[in-house]
Amino acid sequence: SDVEEATATINWIRYGTGIQTTQAIVHWRDGRNDVVPLSRIAEWSGKDPTVISRVQQTAWIDFFADHPQLQRIQIVDTPGTGSAVDIHEKVVREFLNARAISDSVEEGAKADAIIYVTPPVGRESDSDTLHGFEQERLPGTGPYNSVCVLHKWDGLESADPFGEAMLRANDLRKMLKDTVAEVIPVSGPLALAAKNAPDDFLAGMLTTIAGMKSEDCERLIRSDERWDKEPVRKTLRFSYPPVPWA
C-alpha cells in the first residue's frame, strides 16, 4: 500500500504457516523460482526503470498467510488497470489472457469472484478504465460475482468522511450498475484498529475524549502533533502504533 500504485506484479495469496509467512516465492518468466524475504518485496514496487525491468521478468509472486479462509480460497492481486505506468496495465492484460502465461496461472485465472479496488477520488478515466476491463474480463463474469471496494475513505478531507464516501459510493454504483453488484466503502486502518487494538487502548481513547465537543475532538485527533502535546495522550497513541494516526 502506498500513496501511488504499489502493485506491479500478479500476486497470489495462499494458505501457509510458520516460515512461509515470512517469505515470498518469485516465479520468473524463464521458469526459475526464488524464495525471498518479505523485506525485499519493495524491489518489485515503484516506477524506477530497474523495478519495471524486474517486473517484466516476473511471471507472478506467491505470498502466504496463516488465515483459515485461505484453506478454501486463493486471492489473486493484480495491478490497477488505471496505473500511471503502462507496464502495469500490460501485466493485467497478460493475466486476463491466460494463454500468455503458464498453465498453472491459466487455471487460477478462472476467478470465481472479481473485486475492483478504487480510491474515493473521482477521475475522468474511471469509467473508461472499467469499460476496458469489462471488455477483457474473464468469460462468464458479471455483476452477480463482481463488487467494488472504495478504500481509504478515512483520508477524505470532509467534516463527515464516511458520509462523503457513501455519496461517492452511490454515484459509482449507478455508473457501474452493469459491472458490479455493490460498491462498499472500506477503511483498512480503522477496521484493523477495531479488530486488533487492545481494550486498554480503546478504553483510553474513550476516556481521553469524553466530554469534548465534537469539533475540538476532531481537530485534536486529525493531528498527531497536536494530540502529542499532552504526555498522557502521546503515551496512549504509541500504545497501539499500527494505527496511521491521521
Summary of the structure (lengths in Angstrom):
residues: 246
radius of gyration: 20.6
end to end distance: 15.8
largest distance: 63.1
contacts: 621
relative contact order: 0.09
helix: 48%
strand: 17%
